Amino acid sequence: MLIEPDELVRRRDCEDAVVLDCAWFAPEAGRRGIDAFRDGHVPGARHFDLEAASDPASPYPNMMPTPEHFAATLGALGIGNATPVVIYDASYVSARVWWMFRRFGHEKVAILDGGLRRWQAEGRPVETGDPAPIPPQMFAPQPQPADLAAWQDVLAALETGSAQVVDARTPDRFSGALPSGYPGLASGHMPGAINLPWTSMIDPERGFVFRPQQEAEQAFREAGIDLDRPIVTTCGSGVTAAVLALQLERMGKTDWRIYDGSWNEWGRRTDLPRQSLGSD
């Protein structure tokens, strides 16, 4: 699931693995992923555009696409069902892309632990400029629906306690002390949700590498989360929620789901409960 830089090189050079740069920025950053790709990427990498790969018909950002849409995205990137893939970025997006691959039945996917930050910190070479032309491939999706939650599932979990809802946003976003980060979207959180910031899963001392399993488990438990019960992760738009899900998967936990709509959907609906600093 997570690999070291030397292993990326081996898979790229010896197994013809496709390396995907998944650079993406939240709207408030005012920057596009392709711009970061042009500024510097792992040699031979192709650019995975999260926004273009997401559902174009959804009113919410970064939503899981249809199987046909994702198949077209992978095919255009030269990825077939048997193609080994290594994904990376410079922040927290790789986990979301890993989940997208997993959901549509592509299991031969690894994440470069530490991403581009680690790659560059180790003095490894980078390329600049636009992606090279790519011969298309055929990808036949095999949807795996079990790990995706809808708002109805989240509401039921909050009302019945059938699952723990864990919000990966930063404490200030969760509480409503800071704006949501998306135009027109109210701040706050779902009443009854537990806040476990995605940053607690990353080791800042080593440059965005994932914390070891034991440390991740400790972070979940210290937040009051029972790892013997089902978990639904959520965030702003289903991106950092995948960081928590990835760590749960590494722990061997299988009863997790990601709320794809996350706060972007929940916070815009008038029929769902919300809580913020002003309502606590």
C-alpha positions as CSV (number, residue, x, y, z in Angstrom):
1,M,0.0,0.0,0.0
2,L,2.8,2.4,1.0
3,I,6.2,2.2,-0.7
4,E,9.6,3.9,-0.4
5,P,11.2,6.0,-3.2
6,D,13.6,3.3,-4.2
7,E,10.6,0.9,-4.7
8,L,8.9,3.5,-6.9
9,V,12.0,3.7,-9.1
10,R,12.1,-0.1,-9.3
11,R,8.4,-0.5,-10.2
12,R,8.6,2.3,-12.8
13,D,11.8,1.0,-14.4
14,C,11.3,-2.8,-14.1
15,E,7.6,-3.3,-14.0
16,D,6.4,-0.5,-16.3
17,A,4.3,1.0,-13.5
18,V,2.5,4.2,-14.3
19,V,3.4,6.9,-11.9
20,L,0.7,9.5,-11.2
21,D,1.2,12.9,-9.8
22,C,-2.1,13.8,-8.0
23,A,-1.4,17.4,-7.1
24,W,-4.6,19.2,-6.1
25,F,-5.4,22.3,-4.2
26,A,-8.5,23.4,-2.2
27,P,-10.4,26.4,-3.8
28,E,-9.0,28.9,-1.4
29,A,-5.4,28.1,-2.5
30,G,-6.0,29.8,-5.8
31,R,-3.7,27.3,-7.6
32,R,-4.3,24.3,-9.9
33,G,-2.7,20.9,-9.7
34,I,-1.4,21.0,-13.3
35,D,0.5,24.1,-12.4
36,A,2.3,22.3,-9.6
37,F,2.9,19.4,-11.9
38,R,4.6,21.7,-14.5
39,D,6.7,23.2,-11.7
40,G,8.2,19.8,-10.9
41,H,7.3,16.1,-10.8
42,V,8.8,12.7,-10.6
43,P,10.4,11.8,-14.0
44,G,8.0,10.0,-16.2
45,A,5.0,10.8,-14.1
46,R,1.6,11.6,-15.6
47,H,-0.9,14.1,-14.1
48,F,-4.0,12.8,-12.4
49,D,-6.5,15.7,-12.3
50,L,-8.8,15.0,-9.3
51,E,-11.4,17.5,-10.4
52,A,-11.6,16.2,-13.9
53,A,-11.8,12.6,-12.7
54,S,-14.6,13.4,-10.3
55,D,-18.4,13.5,-11.1
56,P,-19.0,16.4,-13.4
57,A,-22.8,16.2,-12.8
58,S,-22.6,16.6,-9.0
59,P,-23.2,20.0,-7.4
60,Y,-20.6,19.1,-4.8
61,P,-16.8,19.0,-5.5
62,N,-14.7,15.9,-5.9
63,M,-17.5,13.4,-5.8
64,M,-17.0,9.8,-6.9
65,P,-17.7,9.6,-10.6
66,T,-19.7,7.0,-12.5
67,P,-17.8,3.8,-13.5
68,E,-17.8,5.0,-17.1
69,H,-16.3,8.4,-16.3
70,F,-13.5,6.9,-14.2
71,A,-12.8,4.3,-16.9
72,A,-12.4,7.0,-19.4
73,T,-10.1,8.9,-17.1
74,L,-7.8,5.9,-16.5
75,G,-7.9,4.9,-20.2
76,A,-6.7,8.4,-21.2
77,L,-3.8,8.0,-18.7
78,G,-2.7,4.8,-20.3
79,I,-3.9,2.6,-17.4
80,G,-5.6,-0.8,-17.9
81,N,-6.9,-3.3,-15.4
82,A,-3.5,-5.0,-15.0
83,T,-1.4,-1.8,-15.0
84,P,0.6,-1.3,-11.8
85,V,0.3,2.2,-10.5
86,V,2.2,4.4,-8.0
87,I,0.5,7.6,-6.9
88,Y,1.9,10.5,-5.0
89,D,1.3,14.2,-4.3
90,A,2.8,16.9,-2.1
91,S,0.0,17.0,0.5
92,Y,-2.9,14.7,1.3
93,V,-4.6,13.8,-2.0
94,S,-3.1,10.4,-2.7
95,A,-5.3,8.6,-0.2
96,R,-8.4,9.9,-2.0
97,V,-7.1,8.7,-5.4
98,W,-6.2,5.3,-3.8
99,W,-9.8,5.0,-2.7
100,M,-11.1,5.9,-6.1
101,F,-9.0,3.2,-7.7
102,R,-10.1,0.7,-5.0
103,R,-13.7,1.5,-5.5
104,F,-13.6,0.7,-9.2
105,G,-11.7,-2.6,-8.7
106,H,-8.1,-1.6,-9.5
107,E,-6.1,-3.1,-6.6
108,K,-2.5,-2.8,-8.0
109,V,-2.0,0.7,-6.6
110,A,0.7,1.9,-4.2
111,I,1.3,5.3,-2.6
112,L,4.7,6.9,-2.4
113,D,5.1,7.4,1.4
114,G,6.1,11.0,1.9
115,G,5.2,12.0,-1.7
116,L,6.9,14.7,-3.6
117,R,8.2,16.4,-0.5
118,R,10.2,13.4,0.5
119,W,11.3,12.7,-3.0
120,Q,12.8,16.2,-3.3
121,A,14.1,16.3,0.2
122,E,16.2,13.3,-0.7
123,G,17.7,15.1,-3.7
124,R,16.0,12.9,-6.3
125,P,15.6,14.3,-9.8
126,V,12.4,16.1,-11.0
127,E,11.1,17.0,-14.4
128,T,9.2,20.1,-15.3
129,G,6.7,21.0,-18.0
130,D,3.6,19.4,-19.5
131,P,2.9,15.7,-19.5
132,A,4.1,13.7,-22.4
133,P,1.6,12.2,-24.9
134,I,0.1,8.9,-23.6
135,P,-1.1,5.9,-25.7
136,P,-4.6,5.2,-24.4
137,Q,-5.6,1.9,-22.8
138,M,-8.9,0.2,-22.0
139,F,-10.0,0.0,-18.3
140,A,-13.0,-2.0,-17.4
141,P,-14.3,-0.9,-14.0
142,Q,-15.5,-3.4,-11.4
143,P,-17.4,-1.2,-8.8
144,Q,-17.0,-2.1,-5.2
145,P,-19.8,-0.1,-3.4
146,A,-19.3,-1.3,0.2
147,D,-17.0,1.4,1.4
148,L,-19.0,4.5,0.4
149,A,-21.5,6.2,2.7
150,A,-24.4,8.5,1.7
151,W,-25.9,11.2,3.9
152,Q,-28.7,8.9,4.9
153,D,-26.1,6.4,6.3
154,V,-24.4,9.1,8.2
155,L,-27.7,10.4,9.7
156,A,-28.7,6.9,10.7
157,A,-25.3,6.4,12.3
158,L,-25.6,9.6,14.3
159,E,-29.1,8.9,15.4
160,T,-28.7,5.2,16.3
161,G,-25.0,4.9,17.1
162,S,-24.6,2.1,14.5
163,A,-21.3,3.6,13.5
164,Q,-18.9,6.4,14.7
165,V,-18.7,9.4,12.5
166,V,-15.2,10.8,12.4
167,D,-14.4,14.2,10.9
168,A,-10.9,14.6,9.5
169,R,-10.9,18.4,9.2
170,T,-8.8,20.7,11.4
171,P,-10.2,21.6,14.8
172,D,-11.0,25.2,13.7
173,R,-12.9,24.0,10.6
174,F,-14.7,21.4,12.7
175,S,-15.8,23.8,15.4
176,G,-16.8,26.6,13.0
177,A,-14.1,29.0,14.4
178,L,-12.9,29.2,10.8
179,P,-15.0,29.5,7.6
180,S,-15.7,26.2,5.8
181,G,-13.2,27.1,3.0
182,Y,-15.8,26.8,0.3
183,P,-17.9,29.7,-1.0
184,G,-21.4,29.8,0.3
185,L,-20.9,26.8,2.6
186,A,-21.8,27.3,6.3
187,S,-19.2,26.4,8.9
188,G,-19.6,23.8,11.7
189,H,-20.0,20.0,12.0
190,M,-22.5,17.2,12.3
191,P,-23.8,16.9,15.9
192,G,-22.3,13.8,17.5
193,A,-19.3,13.6,15.1
194,I,-15.8,13.0,16.5
195,N,-13.0,15.3,15.4
196,L,-9.7,13.5,14.4
197,P,-7.7,15.8,12.2
198,W,-6.1,14.1,9.2
199,T,-2.8,15.8,10.2
200,S,-2.6,13.4,13.2
201,M,-2.1,10.6,10.7
202,I,1.0,12.2,9.2
203,D,4.5,12.6,10.7
204,P,5.5,16.3,10.1
205,E,9.0,15.7,11.2
206,R,9.6,13.4,8.2
207,G,7.7,15.3,5.6
208,F,4.2,13.9,5.1
209,V,5.0,10.2,5.6
210,F,2.3,8.3,7.2
211,R,2.6,7.5,10.9
212,P,3.3,3.9,11.9
213,Q,0.2,1.7,12.6
214,Q,0.7,1.8,16.4
215,E,0.9,5.6,16.5
216,A,-2.2,5.9,14.2
217,E,-4.1,3.5,16.5
218,Q,-3.1,5.5,19.5
219,A,-4.4,8.7,17.8
220,F,-7.8,7.1,17.1
221,R,-8.1,5.8,20.7
222,E,-7.0,9.1,22.3
223,A,-9.8,10.8,20.3
224,G,-12.3,8.5,21.9
225,I,-12.8,6.2,18.9
226,D,-13.6,2.6,19.5
227,L,-11.7,0.6,16.9
228,D,-13.9,-2.4,17.4
229,R,-16.9,-0.6,16.1
230,P,-17.7,0.6,12.5
231,I,-16.5,4.0,11.4
232,V,-17.6,6.5,8.8
233,T,-15.0,9.1,7.9
234,T,-15.9,12.6,6.6
235,C,-14.2,16.0,5.9
236,G,-14.9,18.9,3.7
237,S,-15.2,17.2,0.3
238,G,-14.2,13.6,0.8
239,V,-10.5,14.1,0.3
240,T,-8.8,14.1,3.8
241,A,-11.4,11.6,5.0
242,A,-9.6,9.1,2.9
243,V,-6.4,9.7,4.9
244,L,-8.1,8.3,8.0
245,A,-9.6,5.5,5.9
246,L,-6.2,4.6,4.5
247,Q,-4.8,4.3,8.0
248,L,-7.8,2.2,9.1
249,E,-7.1,-0.1,6.2
250,R,-3.4,-0.4,7.2
251,M,-4.6,-1.4,10.7
252,G,-6.5,-4.3,9.2
253,K,-9.9,-2.7,9.9
254,T,-12.5,-3.5,7.2
255,D,-15.7,-1.9,8.6
256,W,-15.0,1.6,7.5
257,R,-16.7,3.8,5.0
258,I,-16.1,7.3,3.6
259,Y,-19.0,9.8,3.4
260,D,-18.4,11.0,-0.1
261,G,-20.5,14.2,0.1
262,S,-18.9,15.1,3.4
263,W,-19.5,18.7,4.8
264,N,-20.0,20.1,1.3
265,E,-23.2,18.2,1.0
266,W,-24.2,18.1,4.6
267,G,-23.6,21.7,5.3
268,R,-25.6,22.9,2.3
269,R,-28.7,20.8,3.0
270,T,-31.4,22.5,5.2
271,D,-32.9,19.2,6.3
272,L,-29.8,18.0,8.2
273,P,-28.7,19.0,11.7
274,R,-25.6,21.3,12.1
275,Q,-23.6,22.5,15.0
276,S,-21.1,25.3,15.3
277,L,-19.5,27.6,17.9
278,G,-22.6,29.7,18.0
279,S,-24.9,26.8,18.6
280,D,-22.9,24.8,21.1
